[in-house]
Amino acid sequence: MIPFAFIITGKPVSLQINNRAKLQEWKSKVRETAVEALPIGMKATSEGVQVIITHYCITQTSDLDNIVKPIVDSMNSIVYIDDRQVTDLTVKRRKFKEFADLTAISPSIAEALSAGEEFIYVKIDQPTHPMELDR
């Protein structure tokens, strides 16, 4: 069942936004997208997971760390029971202009890039080996 990935279209909403309704709307969108992307028969895992989040943007508009929490929280009870199970978290930002050759990337990312709208790519995977040390 794991790994799997999904794309959330639109500009991400920062945890720091003053408009709580907009934040809740964003979290609902993330939840709905995650539910649609779940492999058939997959239920929220009780095991550790690795989450990789990439923000594909036109211009940098918010702090990268502030867009992570709403996304990770939104997957509670859907992908994992609780976000405490996220043992590995990778967060990246990539600007559209960095992609001259769309054939060198996954078809789903290439399709989203060609639409010209900001999006978030989320990949859920097995955590790295527990004994793996950074070099």
N, CA, C and O atoms as a MOPAC input file, in Angstrom:
PM7 MOZYME 1SCF
protein

 N      0.82000 1    -1.19100 1     0.00000 1
 C      0.00000 1     0.00000 1     0.00000 1
 C      0.86800 1     1.26000 1     0.00000 1
 O      0.58500 1     2.21600 1    -0.72300 1
 N      1.90100 1     1.25300 1     0.79700 1
 C      2.82700 1     2.38200 1     0.82700 1
 C      4.01300 1     1.97300 1    -0.03400 1
 O      4.46000 1     0.83600 1     0.11700 1
 N      4.55300 1     2.77900 1    -0.90400 1
 C      4.36600 1     4.22400 1    -1.01300 1
 C      3.19600 1     4.60200 1    -1.91800 1
 O      2.74500 1     3.81900 1    -2.75400 1
 N      2.72900 1     5.81800 1    -1.72000 1
 C      1.77800 1     6.43200 1    -2.63700 1
 C      1.95800 1     7.93800 1    -2.54300 1
 O      2.54500 1     8.45100 1    -1.59100 1
 N      1.44300 1     8.63600 1    -3.54700 1
 C      1.63600 1    10.08000 1    -3.60900 1
 C      0.37100 1    10.74500 1    -4.13400 1
 O     -0.48500 1    10.10100 1    -4.74100 1
 N      0.27200 1    12.03800 1    -3.88800 1
 C     -0.84900 1    12.80800 1    -4.41300 1
 C     -0.46100 1    14.27400 1    -4.55200 1
 O      0.51600 1    14.74000 1    -3.96500 1
 N     -1.25000 1    14.97900 1    -5.34100 1
 C     -1.00100 1    16.38900 1    -5.61700 1
 C     -2.19400 1    17.19800 1    -5.15100 1
 O     -3.34300 1    16.86400 1    -5.44100 1
 N     -1.90300 1    18.27000 1    -4.42300 1
 C     -2.92700 1    19.20600 1    -3.96800 1
 C     -2.72600 1    20.48700 1    -4.76700 1
 O     -1.70500 1    21.15800 1    -4.61500 1
 N     -3.67800 1    20.82600 1    -5.60400 1
 C     -3.53900 1    22.02400 1    -6.42400 1
 C     -3.87400 1    23.27200 1    -5.62600 1
 O     -4.67500 1    23.23800 1    -4.69200 1
 N     -3.24800 1    24.36600 1    -6.00800 1
 C     -3.49400 1    25.64000 1    -5.36300 1
 C     -2.37400 1    26.04700 1    -4.42500 1
 O     -1.49700 1    25.25400 1    -4.08400 1
 N     -2.42700 1    27.27900 1    -4.03000 1
 C     -1.42300 1    27.83700 1    -3.12800 1
 C     -1.66200 1    27.32300 1    -1.71300 1
 O     -2.78700 1    27.39000 1    -1.21700 1
 N     -0.61900 1    26.80900 1    -1.05400 1
 C     -0.80800 1    26.30600 1     0.31600 1
 C     -1.09000 1    27.44600 1     1.28600 1
 O     -0.70400 1    28.59200 1     1.05500 1
 N     -1.76400 1    27.11000 1     2.36200 1
 C     -2.10200 1    28.09900 1     3.38700 1
 C     -1.17000 1    27.90100 1     4.57900 1
 O     -0.97800 1    26.78500 1     5.06200 1
 N     -0.60200 1    28.99700 1     5.03500 1
 C      0.33700 1    28.98400 1     6.15300 1
 C     -0.38000 1    28.79300 1     7.47900 1
 O     -1.50600 1    29.25200 1     7.66600 1
 N      0.28200 1    28.11800 1     8.38200 1
 C     -0.22400 1    27.95700 1     9.74000 1
 C     -0.38900 1    29.31700 1    10.41400 1
 O     -1.20800 1    29.46900 1    11.32000 1
 N      0.37900 1    30.29400 1     9.97600 1
 C      0.37800 1    31.62200 1    10.59000 1
 C     -0.73000 1    32.55000 1    10.09000 1
 O     -0.82500 1    33.68700 1    10.55200 1
 N     -1.56300 1    32.09600 1     9.16400 1
 C     -2.60900 1    32.94400 1     8.60300 1
 C     -3.59700 1    33.36300 1     9.69200 1
 O     -3.92100 1    32.57600 1    10.58100 1
 N     -4.06400 1    34.58700 1     9.61700 1
 C     -5.03800 1    35.08600 1    10.59600 1
 C     -6.45500 1    34.61500 1    10.28300 1
 O     -7.31200 1    34.60500 1    11.16700 1
 N     -6.70600 1    34.23300 1     9.05800 1
 C     -8.02500 1    33.79200 1     8.63200 1
 C     -8.16700 1    32.28800 1     8.89900 1
 O     -7.79600 1    31.46900 1     8.05800 1
 N     -8.69600 1    31.93400 1    10.05500 1
 C     -8.82900 1    30.52700 1    10.46000 1
 C     -9.75900 1    29.74600 1     9.53100 1
 O     -9.56400 1    28.54800 1     9.32300 1
 N    -10.77100 1    30.41900 1     8.96900 1
 C    -11.68000 1    29.73400 1     8.04800 1
 C    -10.93000 1    29.28800 1     6.79500 1
 O    -11.16900 1    28.19400 1     6.28400 1
 N    -10.03000 1    30.12800 1     6.30300 1
 C     -9.23200 1    29.77800 1     5.12000 1
 C     -8.29800 1    28.60500 1     5.43200 1
 O     -8.09000 1    27.73000 1     4.59200 1
 N     -7.73800 1    28.59300 1     6.64700 1
 C     -6.87300 1    27.48800 1     7.06400 1
 C     -7.67500 1    26.18300 1     7.11400 1
 O     -7.21000 1    25.15200 1     6.62800 1
 N     -8.85700 1    26.22400 1     7.69200 1
 C     -9.69700 1    25.02100 1     7.77600 1
 C    -10.12600 1    24.54300 1     6.39000 1
 O    -10.21900 1    23.34100 1     6.14200 1
 N    -10.38500 1    25.48700 1     5.49500 1
 C    -10.74600 1    25.13900 1     4.12000 1
 C     -9.58600 1    24.41800 1     3.43000 1
 O     -9.79200 1    23.43100 1     2.72400 1
 N     -8.36100 1    24.92200 1     3.64300 1
 C     -7.16900 1    24.29100 1     3.07400 1
 C     -6.98300 1    22.88200 1     3.64400 1
 O     -6.71400 1    21.93700 1     2.90200 1
 N     -7.12700 1    22.74900 1     4.95400 1
 C     -6.95600 1    21.43900 1     5.58400 1
 C     -8.00700 1    20.44700 1     5.06200 1
 O     -7.70800 1    19.26800 1     4.87600 1
 N     -9.21100 1    20.91700 1     4.83200 1
 C    -10.25500 1    20.04800 1     4.27300 1
 C     -9.88200 1    19.60000 1     2.86500 1
 O    -10.09600 1    18.44500 1     2.49400 1
 N     -9.32600 1    20.51400 1     2.09000 1
 C     -8.89900 1    20.17200 1     0.72700 1
 C     -7.79400 1    19.11900 1     0.76200 1
 O     -7.80500 1    18.18100 1    -0.03500 1
 N     -6.84200 1    19.27100 1     1.68100 1
 C     -5.76400 1    18.29500 1     1.82100 1
 C     -6.34800 1    16.94000 1     2.20500 1
 O     -5.97700 1    15.92100 1     1.62200 1
 N     -7.25200 1    16.91500 1     3.17600 1
 C     -7.87100 1    15.66500 1     3.62800 1
 C     -8.60200 1    14.96400 1     2.47900 1
 O     -8.43000 1    13.76500 1     2.26100 1
 N     -9.41700 1    15.72900 1     1.74800 1
 C    -10.18500 1    15.15300 1     0.64000 1
 C     -9.26400 1    14.58200 1    -0.43100 1
 O     -9.52500 1    13.51000 1    -0.97700 1
 N     -8.18400 1    15.30400 1    -0.72900 1
 C     -7.23900 1    14.84200 1    -1.74200 1
 C     -6.52800 1    13.57400 1    -1.27100 1
 O     -6.31700 1    12.65100 1    -2.05700 1
 N     -6.15900 1    13.52900 1     0.00900 1
 C     -5.50200 1    12.33700 1     0.55900 1
 C     -6.43800 1    11.13700 1     0.51800 1
 O     -6.01100 1    10.03500 1     0.17100 1
 N     -7.69200 1    11.33000 1     0.86300 1
 C     -8.66900 1    10.23900 1     0.83900 1
 C     -8.81700 1     9.68600 1    -0.58000 1
 O     -8.84700 1     8.47200 1    -0.77700 1
 N     -8.90800 1    10.57600 1    -1.56200 1
 C     -9.05400 1    10.14800 1    -2.95500 1
 C     -7.82600 1     9.38500 1    -3.44900 1
 O     -7.94300 1     8.49800 1    -4.29400 1
 N     -6.65000 1     9.73000 1    -2.92200 1
 C     -5.39800 1     9.12500 1    -3.38500 1
 C     -5.05100 1     7.81500 1    -2.68000 1
 O     -4.19600 1     7.06700 1    -3.15200 1
 N     -5.70300 1     7.53400 1    -1.56300 1
 C     -5.38100 1     6.31100 1    -0.81500 1
 C     -5.54600 1     5.07900 1    -1.68700 1
 O     -6.54400 1     4.94400 1    -2.39500 1
 N     -4.58500 1     4.19300 1    -1.64000 1
 C     -4.75400 1     2.93100 1    -2.36200 1
 C     -6.00000 1     2.19100 1    -1.84100 1
 O     -6.33500 1     2.27800 1    -0.66000 1
 N     -6.66200 1     1.48200 1    -2.72100 1
 C     -7.88700 1     0.75600 1    -2.36200 1
 C     -7.59600 1    -0.20200 1    -1.21000 1
 O     -6.63700 1    -0.97400 1    -1.25400 1
 N     -8.43100 1    -0.14000 1    -0.18900 1
 C     -8.30000 1    -1.02100 1     0.96100 1
 C     -7.34300 1    -0.52400 1     2.04400 1
 O     -7.25200 1    -1.12900 1     3.11200 1
 N     -6.63400 1     0.56600 1     1.77900 1
 C     -5.68700 1     1.06600 1     2.78500 1
 C     -6.42300 1     1.81300 1     3.88300 1
 O     -7.28900 1     2.64900 1     3.62600 1
 N     -6.06100 1     1.49300 1     5.08900 1
 C     -6.59000 1     2.19700 1     6.26500 1
 C     -5.42600 1     2.92000 1     6.92800 1
 O     -4.26400 1     2.63300 1     6.64000 1
 N     -5.73400 1     3.83900 1     7.79800 1
 C     -4.68900 1     4.57900 1     8.50600 1
 C     -3.73400 1     3.60200 1     9.18400 1
 O     -4.15700 1     2.73000 1     9.94300 1
 N     -2.46200 1     3.75500 1     8.90600 1
 C     -1.46300 1     2.85500 1     9.46200 1
 C     -1.12300 1     3.23400 1    10.90400 1
 O     -1.22800 1     4.39400 1    11.30300 1
 N     -0.72100 1     2.24400 1    11.65600 1
 C     -0.25400 1     2.49900 1    13.02200 1
 C      1.27000 1     2.47600 1    13.07600 1
 O      1.86300 1     2.65100 1    14.14000 1
 N      1.89300 1     2.26000 1    11.93300 1
 C      3.35400 1     2.20100 1    11.82900 1
 C      3.93000 1     3.59300 1    11.55900 1
 O      3.20000 1     4.53500 1    11.25300 1
 N      5.24100 1     3.69700 1    11.67900 1
 C      5.92100 1     4.93500 1    11.33800 1
 C      5.89200 1     5.16900 1     9.83400 1
 O      5.85000 1     4.21900 1     9.05300 1
 N      5.91400 1     6.42400 1     9.43400 1
 C      5.90600 1     6.76800 1     8.01300 1
 C      6.90300 1     7.89300 1     7.73000 1
 O      7.30900 1     8.65300 1     8.61000 1
 N      7.26600 1     7.95000 1     6.46800 1
 C      8.06700 1     9.04700 1     5.95200 1
 C      7.13200 1     9.91600 1     5.10600 1
 O      6.37000 1     9.39700 1     4.29000 1
 N      7.19000 1    11.22300 1     5.30000 1
 C      6.38800 1    12.14700 1     4.51700 1
 C      7.34200 1    13.07600 1     3.77500 1
 O      8.23000 1    13.68500 1     4.37200 1
 N      7.14200 1    13.17100 1     2.46700 1
 C      7.93000 1    14.07100 1     1.63300 1
 C      6.96500 1    15.07600 1     1.02700 1
 O      6.02200 1    14.69800 1     0.33200 1
 N      7.19800 1    16.35000 1     1.28900 1
 C      6.33400 1    17.42200 1     0.80400 1
 C      7.16500 1    18.34500 1    -0.07700 1
 O      8.21400 1    18.83700 1     0.33900 1
 N      6.68700 1    18.57600 1    -1.29900 1
 C      7.36200 1    19.51300 1    -2.19200 1
 C      6.35300 1    20.55700 1    -2.64700 1
 O      5.30200 1    20.22900 1    -3.19800 1
 N      6.69000 1    21.81200 1    -2.40800 1
 C      5.86000 1    22.93100 1    -2.84700 1
 C      6.40300 1    23.41700 1    -4.18300 1
 O      7.52400 1    23.92000 1    -4.25200 1
 N      5.62300 1    23.27200 1    -5.23200 1
 C      5.98000 1    23.77600 1    -6.55600 1
 C      5.29300 1    25.13100 1    -6.72100 1
 O      4.06600 1    25.22400 1    -6.70500 1
 N      6.09400 1    26.16600 1    -6.87600 1
 C      5.54000 1    27.52400 1    -6.86800 1
 C      6.10300 1    28.37200 1    -7.99900 1
 O      7.09700 1    28.02400 1    -8.63600 1
 N      5.43900 1    29.48900 1    -8.22300 1
 C      5.89500 1    30.46200 1    -9.20600 1
 C      6.85600 1    31.42800 1    -8.52100 1
 O      7.93900 1    31.71600 1    -9.03200 1
 N      6.44500 1    31.91900 1    -7.36100 1
 C      7.30700 1    32.77800 1    -6.54400 1
 C      7.19400 1    32.33200 1    -5.09100 1
 O      6.17900 1    31.76800 1    -4.68200 1
 N      8.22500 1    32.58500 1    -4.33100 1
 C      8.20300 1    32.22000 1    -2.91100 1
 C      7.34400 1    33.24000 1    -2.17000 1
 O      7.61300 1    34.44000 1    -2.22000 1
 N      6.31400 1    32.75900 1    -1.48600 1
 C      5.40300 1    33.68700 1    -0.81200 1
 C      5.26600 1    33.45000 1     0.68400 1
 O      4.83500 1    34.34500 1     1.41200 1
 N      5.62200 1    32.27500 1     1.15200 1
 C      5.47300 1    32.00400 1     2.58500 1
 C      6.65300 1    31.17600 1     3.07700 1
 O      7.36900 1    30.55400 1     2.29100 1
 N      6.83600 1    31.18100 1     4.37900 1
 C      7.89100 1    30.35900 1     4.96300 1
 C      7.52800 1    28.89100 1     4.75800 1
 O      6.39900 1    28.47200 1     5.00800 1
 N      8.49000 1    28.14000 1     4.30600 1
 C      8.25500 1    26.73400 1     4.00800 1
 C      7.78800 1    25.95300 1     5.23100 1
 O      6.90900 1    25.09600 1     5.13100 1
 N      8.38000 1    26.25200 1     6.38400 1
 C      8.01200 1    25.50200 1     7.58900 1
 C      6.56900 1    25.74500 1     8.02100 1
 O      5.97700 1    24.88900 1     8.67800 1
 N      5.99400 1    26.88600 1     7.66900 1
 C      4.62700 1    27.18400 1     8.08100 1
 C      3.55300 1    26.50100 1     7.24300 1
 O      2.38400 1    26.49100 1     7.62700 1
 N      3.93500 1    25.93200 1     6.10500 1
 C      2.93400 1    25.21400 1     5.30200 1
 C      2.89600 1    23.72300 1     5.62700 1
 O      1.99000 1    23.01100 1     5.19400 1
 N      3.87500 1    23.25600 1     6.38600 1
 C      3.98300 1    21.82200 1     6.66800 1
 C      2.92300 1    21.33300 1     7.65700 1
 O      2.23400 1    20.35000 1     7.38100 1
 N      2.78400 1    21.99000 1     8.78000 1
 C      1.90200 1    21.49800 1     9.85400 1
 C      0.45600 1    21.29600 1     9.39300 1
 O     -0.12900 1    20.25700 1     9.70000 1
 N     -0.14000 1    22.24400 1     8.67300 1
 C     -1.51900 1    21.98900 1     8.23100 1
 C     -1.63800 1    20.75200 1     7.33400 1
 O     -2.63600 1    20.03400 1     7.39500 1
 N     -0.62900 1    20.50900 1     6.51000 1
 C     -0.66300 1    19.34400 1     5.61800 1
 C     -0.53600 1    18.05900 1     6.42500 1
 O     -1.32600 1    17.13200 1     6.25100 1
 N      0.45300 1    18.00200 1     7.30400 1
 C      0.68800 1    16.80200 1     8.11100 1
 C     -0.50400 1    16.53300 1     9.03000 1
 O     -0.94000 1    15.38800 1     9.15200 1
 N     -1.02900 1    17.56200 1     9.67100 1
 C     -2.19600 1    17.40100 1    10.54800 1
 C     -3.41400 1    16.88500 1     9.78300 1
 O     -4.19300 1    16.08900 1    10.30700 1
 N     -3.56800 1    17.33700 1     8.55800 1
 C     -4.73900 1    16.95700 1     7.75900 1
 C     -4.79400 1    15.47700 1     7.43800 1
 O     -5.86100 1    14.94900 1     7.12900 1
 N     -3.66600 1    14.80900 1     7.50600 1
 C     -3.63600 1    13.38300 1     7.17200 1
 C     -3.87400 1    12.47400 1     8.37500 1
 O     -3.88900 1    11.25100 1     8.23600 1
 N     -4.06100 1    13.07400 1     9.57200 1
 C     -4.40700 1    12.28600 1    10.75900 1
 C     -5.68500 1    11.49800 1    10.49400 1
 O     -6.62900 1    12.01200 1     9.89500 1
 N     -5.70600 1    10.25900 1    10.94000 1
 C     -6.85000 1     9.34500 1    10.82000 1
 C     -7.15600 1     8.92000 1     9.39000 1
 O     -8.12100 1     8.19500 1     9.14700 1
 N     -6.33300 1     9.37100 1     8.44000 1
 C     -6.52700 1     8.97900 1     7.04300 1
 C     -5.33600 1     8.14300 1     6.58400 1
 O     -5.48500 1     6.99300 1     6.17100 1
 N     -4.15400 1     8.74700 1     6.66500 1
 C     -2.93400 1     8.06800 1     6.24600 1
 C     -2.30400 1     7.34200 1     7.42400 1
 O     -1.85300 1     6.20300 1     7.30100 1
 N     -2.27900 1     8.01200 1     8.55400 1
 C     -1.75400 1     7.45400 1     9.80200 1
 C     -2.72800 1     7.80100 1    10.90600 1
 O     -3.56100 1     8.69400 1    10.75100 1
 N     -2.62900 1     7.10600 1    12.00900 1
 C     -3.54800 1     7.36500 1    13.11900 1
 C     -3.28500 1     8.74300 1    13.71000 1
 O     -4.21700 1     9.49900 1    13.98400 1
 N     -2.01600 1     9.06200 1    13.90200 1
 C     -1.63300 1    10.36100 1    14.47100 1
 C     -0.32300 1    10.81100 1    13.84000 1
 O      0.53000 1     9.98300 1    13.52000 1
 N     -0.16100 1    12.10900 1    13.66200 1
 C      1.05500 1    12.60300 1    13.00800 1
 C      2.32200 1    12.38900 1    13.84500 1
 O      3.42400 1    12.67100 1    13.37300 1
 N      2.18300 1    11.90600 1    15.05100 1
 C      3.37300 1    11.51400 1    15.83100 1
 C      4.09700 1    10.33800 1    15.18100 1
 O      5.25800 1    10.06700 1    15.48900 1
 N      3.41200 1     9.65000 1    14.28900 1
 C      3.99700 1     8.50900 1    13.59500 1
 C      4.93700 1     8.92200 1    12.46100 1
 O      5.63500 1     8.07900 1    11.89700 1
 N      4.95800 1    10.20700 1    12.12700 1
 C      5.86000 1    10.68400 1    11.08400 1
 C      7.26300 1    10.69200 1    11.67900 1
 O      7.58900 1    11.53000 1    12.52000 1
 N      8.08600 1     9.75000 1    11.23200 1
 C      9.44600 1     9.63900 1    11.75000 1
 C     10.46300 1    10.32000 1    10.85100 1
 O     11.55200 1    10.68600 1    11.29300 1
 N     10.09600 1    10.48800 1     9.57700 1
 C     10.97800 1    11.13000 1     8.60300 1
 C     10.15600 1    12.17000 1     7.85100 1
 O      9.08900 1    11.86100 1     7.32000 1
 N     10.64700 1    13.38500 1     7.80700 1
 C      9.93100 1    14.46500 1     7.12500 1
 C     10.91700 1    15.23600 1     6.26300 1
 O     11.91600 1    15.76200 1     6.75500 1
 N     10.62200 1    15.29500 1     4.96800 1
 C     11.43800 1    16.06000 1     4.03000 1
 C     10.54000 1    17.10800 1     3.40600 1
 O      9.44300 1    16.79600 1     2.94100 1
 N     11.00100 1    18.35300 1     3.39500 1
 C     10.22400 1    19.45100 1     2.83800 1
 C     11.09400 1    20.20600 1     1.84400 1
 O     12.24400 1    20.54000 1     2.13100 1
 N     10.52600 1    20.47100 1     0.66800 1
 C     11.26600 1    21.15400 1    -0.39000 1
 C     10.38500 1    22.20700 1    -1.04900 1
 O      9.15800 1    22.12700 1    -1.00300 1
 N     11.02800 1    23.19200 1    -1.66000 1
 C     10.33600 1    24.15800 1    -2.50100 1
 C     11.05800 1    24.17500 1    -3.83500 1
 O     12.28600 1    24.24100 1    -3.88700 1
 N     10.29400 1    24.11400 1    -4.90900 1
 C     10.85100 1    24.17500 1    -6.25200 1
 C     10.06600 1    25.20400 1    -7.05300 1
 O      8.83500 1    25.20700 1    -7.04000 1
 N     10.78000 1    26.06700 1    -7.74300 1
 C     10.12000 1    27.07100 1    -8.58800 1
 C      9.92500 1    26.51200 1    -9.98700 1
 O     10.75800 1    25.75900 1   -10.49200 1
 N      8.82000 1    26.88700 1   -10.60400 1
 C      8.47500 1    26.39000 1   -11.93200 1
 C      9.60900 1    26.59200 1   -12.92400 1
 O      9.87400 1    25.71600 1   -13.74700 1
 N     10.27400 1    27.72300 1   -12.85800 1
 C     11.30200 1    28.04500 1   -13.85400 1
 C     12.49200 1    27.08000 1   -13.80400 1
 O     13.31200 1    27.06900 1   -14.72200 1
 N     12.59400 1    26.27200 1   -12.74600 1
 C     13.68400 1    25.30400 1   -12.62500 1
 C     13.46700 1    24.07100 1   -13.50900 1
 O     14.35700 1    23.22800 1   -13.62500 1
 N     12.28900 1    23.96400 1   -14.13100 1
 C     11.94300 1    22.75800 1   -14.88500 1
 C     11.83500 1    23.05500 1   -16.37400 1
 O     10.75500 1    23.35400 1   -16.88300 1
 N     12.94700 1    22.97000 1   -17.05200 1
 C     12.95300 1    23.17700 1   -18.49700 1
 C     12.56500 1    21.88800 1   -19.21800 1
 O     11.92200 1    21.93700 1   -20.26700 1
 N     12.94500 1    20.74400 1   -18.67000 1
 C     12.70400 1    19.44800 1   -19.30100 1
 C     11.69100 1    18.65700 1   -18.48100 1
 O     12.04200 1    18.04000 1   -17.47500 1
 N     10.43800 1    18.67900 1   -18.91500 1
 C      9.38500 1    17.97900 1   -18.17800 1
 C      9.41200 1    16.47100 1   -18.39400 1
 O      8.68900 1    15.74300 1   -17.71300 1
 N     10.22400 1    15.98900 1   -19.32000 1
 C     10.30300 1    14.55000 1   -19.55700 1
 C     11.14200 1    13.84600 1   -18.49300 1
 O     11.09100 1    12.62300 1   -18.36200 1
 N     11.91700 1    14.62800 1   -17.73300 1
 C     12.80900 1    14.03800 1   -16.73200 1
 C     12.14000 1    13.87300 1   -15.36000 1
 O     12.79400 1    13.45100 1   -14.40700 1
 N     10.85900 1    14.19800 1   -15.25100 1
 C     10.15700 1    14.09200 1   -13.96800 1
 C      8.92400 1    13.20200 1   -14.13100 1
 O      8.55100 1    12.83700 1   -15.24600 1
 N      8.30100 1    12.86200 1   -13.00800 1
 C      7.14500 1    11.96200 1   -13.06300 1
 C      6.00600 1    12.59500 1   -13.86600 1
 O      5.84300 1    13.81500 1   -13.86200 1
 N      5.22600 1    11.76600 1   -14.54900 1
 C      4.11900 1    12.29500 1   -15.35600 1
 C      3.11500 1    13.12400 1   -14.55600 1
 O      2.60800 1    14.12700 1   -15.05900 1
 N      2.82000 1    12.72200 1   -13.31900 1
 C      1.84000 1    13.49000 1   -12.53200 1
 C      2.36400 1    14.88200 1   -12.18400 1
 O      1.60600 1    15.85200 1   -12.19700 1
 N      3.65700 1    14.98200 1   -11.87300 1
 C      4.24400 1    16.28900 1   -11.57900 1
 C      4.32900 1    17.11700 1   -12.85700 1
 O      4.04000 1    18.31300 1   -12.83500 1
 N      4.71900 1    16.50200 1   -13.96300 1
 C      4.79200 1    17.21100 1   -15.24200 1
 C      3.42600 1    17.76300 1   -15.64000 1
 O      3.32000 1    18.89200 1   -16.11900 1
 N      2.38400 1    16.96200 1   -15.43800 1
 C      1.02600 1    17.41400 1   -15.76300 1
 C      0.61800 1    18.60000 1   -14.89600 1
 O      0.04600 1    19.57200 1   -15.39000 1
 N      0.91500 1    18.51500 1   -13.59900 1
 C      0.57200 1    19.61300 1   -12.69100 1
 C      1.36000 1    20.87500 1   -13.04300 1
 O      0.81600 1    21.97900 1   -13.00600 1
 N      2.63300 1    20.71600 1   -13.38300 1
 C      3.44800 1    21.87000 1   -13.78000 1
 C      2.90700 1    22.53200 1   -15.04300 1
 O      2.88100 1    23.75700 1   -15.15300 1
 N      2.48100 1    21.71500 1   -15.98000 1
 C      1.98300 1    22.26800 1   -17.24500 1
 C      0.69200 1    23.05600 1   -17.06600 1
 O      0.35800 1    23.89000 1   -17.90800 1
 N     -0.03800 1    22.80500 1   -15.97900 1
 C     -1.25500 1    23.56200 1   -15.69600 1
 C     -0.92600 1    24.99400 1   -15.26300 1
 O     -1.77600 1    25.88100 1   -15.34900 1
 N      0.31100 1    25.21800 1   -14.79800 1
 C      0.75000 1    26.56700 1   -14.45200 1
 C      0.25700 1    27.09800 1   -13.12400 1
 O      0.39100 1    28.29100 1   -12.85000 1
 N     -0.30900 1    26.24000 1   -12.29500 1
 C     -0.82200 1    26.65000 1   -10.99000 1
 C      0.04200 1    26.03300 1    -9.88900 1
 O      0.50500 1    24.90000 1   -10.01900 1
 N      0.25400 1    26.77600 1    -8.81500 1
 C      1.01600 1    26.23700 1    -7.68500 1
 C      0.37000 1    24.94700 1    -7.20200 1
 O     -0.84000 1    24.75400 1    -7.32200 1
 N      1.20300 1    24.06900 1    -6.65300 1
 C      0.67300 1    22.83700 1    -6.09000 1
 C      1.65900 1    22.26100 1    -5.08600 1
 O      2.82600 1    22.64600 1    -5.02200 1
 N      1.13900 1    21.32600 1    -4.31000 1
 C      1.92700 1    20.58500 1    -3.33200 1
 C      1.92300 1    19.12200 1    -3.75600 1
 O      0.87400 1    18.54300 1    -4.04000 1
 N      3.11500 1    18.53700 1    -3.79200 1
 C      3.26100 1    17.10000 1    -4.04800 1
 C      3.57000 1    16.45400 1    -2.71100 1
 O      4.51100 1    16.85300 1    -2.02500 1
 N      2.78100 1    15.46100 1    -2.34100 1
 C      2.98000 1    14.74900 1    -1.07600 1
 C      3.22500 1    13.27900 1    -1.39000 1
 O      2.46100 1    12.65100 1    -2.12300 1
 N      4.29400 1    12.74500 1    -0.83000 1
 C      4.57800 1    11.31400 1    -0.97100 1
 C      4.65500 1    10.71000 1     0.42600 1
 O      5.32500 1    11.23400 1     1.31500 1
 N      3.96000 1     9.61100 1     0.59100 1
 C      3.98400 1     8.85300 1     1.83600 1
 C      4.77100 1     7.58000 1     1.55000 1
 O      4.50900 1     6.88100 1     0.57100 1
 N      5.73400 1     7.28800 1     2.41000 1
 C      6.58900 1     6.13200 1     2.17000 1
 C      6.96500 1     5.48800 1     3.50000 1
 O      6.64200 1     5.99800 1     4.57300 1
 N      7.65200 1     4.36200 1     3.40000 1
 C      8.19000 1     3.70300 1     4.58200 1
 C      9.28400 1     4.60900 1     5.15900 1
 O      9.97100 1     5.29500 1     4.40300 1
 N      9.45200 1     4.62100 1     6.46000 1
 C     10.54500 1     5.42100 1     7.03400 1
 C     11.89500 1     4.83900 1     6.65100 1
 O     12.00900 1     3.66500 1     6.29900 1
 N     12.90500 1     5.67700 1     6.72500 1
 C     14.24700 1     5.18800 1     6.46400 1
 C     14.62300 1     4.19600 1     7.56000 1
 O     14.00900 1     4.17200 1     8.62700 1
 N     15.61600 1     3.39600 1     7.29100 1
 C     16.06100 1     2.38200 1     8.24700 1
 C     16.42700 1     3.05900 1     9.56700 1
 O     17.13600 1     4.06600 1     9.54900 1
 N     15.97800 1     2.55200 1    10.69200 1
 C     16.22300 1     3.21000 1    11.98200 1
 C     17.70200 1     3.35500 1    12.33800 1
 O     18.07200 1     4.23900 1    13.11100 1
 N     18.53400 1     2.50400 1    11.78400 1
 C     19.94200 1     2.58900 1    12.13200 1
 C     20.73800 1     3.45100 1    11.14200 1
 O     21.95200 1     3.61000 1    11.27500 1
 N     20.02600 1     4.00300 1    10.14300 1
 C     20.70400 1     4.83100 1     9.15200 1
 C     21.15900 1     6.13200 1     9.82400 1
 O     20.36500 1     6.83700 1    10.44600 1
 N     22.41400 1     6.42400 1     9.68700 1
 C     22.96100 1     7.63900 1    10.26000 1
 C     23.27700 1     8.63300 1     9.15800 1
 O     23.67700 1     8.25000 1     8.05800 1
 N     23.09800 1     9.89400 1     9.45400 1
 C     23.49200 1    10.90900 1     8.48200 1
 C     25.00200 1    10.89600 1     8.34200 1
 O     25.73000 1    10.69700 1     9.31500 1
 N     25.45000 1    11.10500 1     7.15000 1
 C     26.89100 1    11.10200 1     6.90500 1
 C     27.40700 1    12.49300 1     6.73100 1
 O     28.60300 1    12.68500 1     6.51600 1

